Amino acid sequence: MSISTIASTRTLLAAPAFSFDRMIISDNLFHSVVISPVNKEDFLQKLLMINPEIVIKA
């Protein structure tokens, strides 16, 4: 299982995120988690260094 897509979201679903400016991370098996990293750009850059095939959706 690996991350396939990351998208911005403002969903109100319960999630371990302290902000409504969130990201939803999905895998190839239709699982997802909603997070709110402190520094989104840095977080995305580090994930893309590990797996450059991740699709970033606006």
C-alpha positions in Angstrom: 0.0 0.0 0.0 1.4 3.4 -0.9 0.1 6.9 -1.3 -1.5 7.5 -4.7 -3.0 11.0 -4.4 -3.0 14.1 -2.2 -5.7 16.8 -2.5 -6.6 19.9 -0.6 -9.9 19.8 1.3 -11.9 21.8 3.7 -14.1 18.8 4.8 -15.8 18.9 8.1 -15.4 15.1 8.6 -13.8 14.1 11.9 -10.1 13.8 11.4 -6.9 14.2 13.4 -6.4 17.7 12.0 -6.6 21.0 14.0 -7.4 23.1 11.0 -10.1 23.2 8.4 -7.4 23.8 5.8 -6.7 20.1 5.3 -5.2 17.6 3.0 -6.7 14.2 2.1 -4.2 11.4 1.4 -5.4 8.4 -0.5 -3.9 5.1 -1.5 -4.6 2.7 -4.4 -7.0 0.7 -2.3 -9.5 3.6 -1.7 -8.4 4.2 1.8 -7.9 7.8 2.9 -6.9 10.0 5.8 -7.4 13.7 6.4 -4.5 15.7 7.9 -3.4 19.2 8.5 0.4 19.5 8.4 2.0 22.6 9.9 4.0 23.3 6.7 2.1 21.9 3.7 4.8 22.7 1.1 7.6 21.1 3.0 5.4 18.1 3.7 4.6 17.6 0.0 8.2 18.1 -1.0 9.4 15.4 1.4 6.7 12.9 0.3 7.5 13.5 -3.4 11.2 12.8 -2.7 10.1 9.4 -1.3 7.6 8.7 -4.0 7.7 11.0 -7.1 4.6 9.2 -8.6 2.2 10.7 -6.1 -0.5 12.8 -7.9 -1.1 16.2 -6.3 -4.6 17.5 -7.0 -5.5 21.2 -6.4 
